[in-house]
Amino acid sequence: MRIKQLKPGVTIRDWLNGKVIHFEVLDVKPVGSRFEVTFRSPLGRSSAIYPGDAFVAVAQ
């Protein structure tokens, strides 16, 4: 899914040290041509800024 299509409540799947980690999207805000995405995971809460056309793996 493209970053600009994310909505709060969507779960993103990523890998860390060979293990799958799920990140719940809490908020998505436009910042110029990019988007700031706030996540919650077992590792805590954090945010990152991505280009709007970047892709992430959504858990289903």
C-alpha positions as CSV (number, residue, x, y, z in Angstrom):
1,M,0.0,0.0,0.0
2,R,1.3,3.5,-0.7
3,I,2.0,5.7,2.3
4,K,-0.4,8.4,1.1
5,Q,-3.2,5.7,1.2
6,L,-2.6,4.7,4.9
7,K,-5.3,5.3,7.4
8,P,-5.3,5.0,11.3
9,G,-5.9,1.4,12.3
10,V,-4.1,-0.2,9.4
11,T,-1.4,-2.7,10.4
12,I,2.0,-2.7,8.7
13,R,4.2,-5.7,8.7
14,D,8.0,-5.4,8.9
15,W,10.9,-7.6,9.8
16,L,13.5,-7.0,12.6
17,N,16.3,-9.5,13.3
18,G,14.5,-12.2,11.3
19,K,11.2,-11.7,13.2
20,V,7.9,-10.2,11.9
21,I,6.9,-7.0,13.8
22,H,3.4,-5.5,13.4
23,F,3.0,-1.7,13.5
24,E,-0.4,-0.1,13.9
25,V,-0.8,3.2,12.2
26,L,-2.1,5.8,14.6
27,D,-1.9,8.9,12.5
28,V,-0.9,10.1,9.0
29,K,-0.2,13.8,8.3
30,P,0.9,15.5,5.1
31,V,4.2,17.4,5.5
32,G,4.8,19.2,2.2
33,S,5.1,16.5,-0.4
34,R,5.8,13.8,2.2
35,F,3.8,12.2,5.0
36,E,4.5,11.8,8.7
37,V,3.2,8.4,9.9
38,T,2.9,7.7,13.7
39,F,3.0,4.0,14.6
40,R,2.5,1.8,17.7
41,S,4.3,-1.6,18.1
42,P,5.5,-3.9,20.8
43,L,8.7,-1.7,20.6
44,G,6.7,1.5,21.6
45,R,5.4,4.5,19.7
46,S,7.3,6.3,17.0
47,S,6.9,8.3,13.8
48,A,8.7,8.6,10.5
49,I,8.4,10.8,7.4
50,Y,8.1,9.1,4.0
51,P,7.5,10.1,0.4
52,G,3.8,9.7,-0.4
53,D,4.5,7.2,-3.2
54,A,6.6,4.9,-1.0
55,F,5.2,1.4,-0.5
56,V,4.7,-0.6,2.8
57,A,3.6,-4.2,3.4
58,V,0.1,-4.2,5.0
59,A,-0.8,-7.1,7.2
60,Q,-4.1,-8.8,6.3
